[in-house]
């Protein structure tokens, strides 16, 4: 069979081909519907929401209660009597200073034990007053820090 050309203007063709109007234009299609954003359900004042409708939830974090200034000082002094400084600083939120005081005092305690061991306890006449001085210095500094930051410790 020879190649056949289908004439779109041929109105007498009896096949499955669609017949077009004489100006070779495809048939017109209805316009696409416009996008409508979803509308929130209508509610009357005082009415309950429809079932399955939950309004978006916001995150609420209650404010933190202020820390106790006197507890910070007590946490610094009581363990400091036994050679552990920095716990009051850690409680107050100044972690860098707390770890610095803790590690420094543990290092100083090690030095004091070595001096006491080599001097049969006579070296404690020097190391104990220095430990007390460090304790007072840390407590006074912490008290100044708590007064400088009223947002953490209340008015």
Order of alpha helices (4+ residues) and beta strands (2+ residues): alpha-alpha-alpha-alpha-alpha
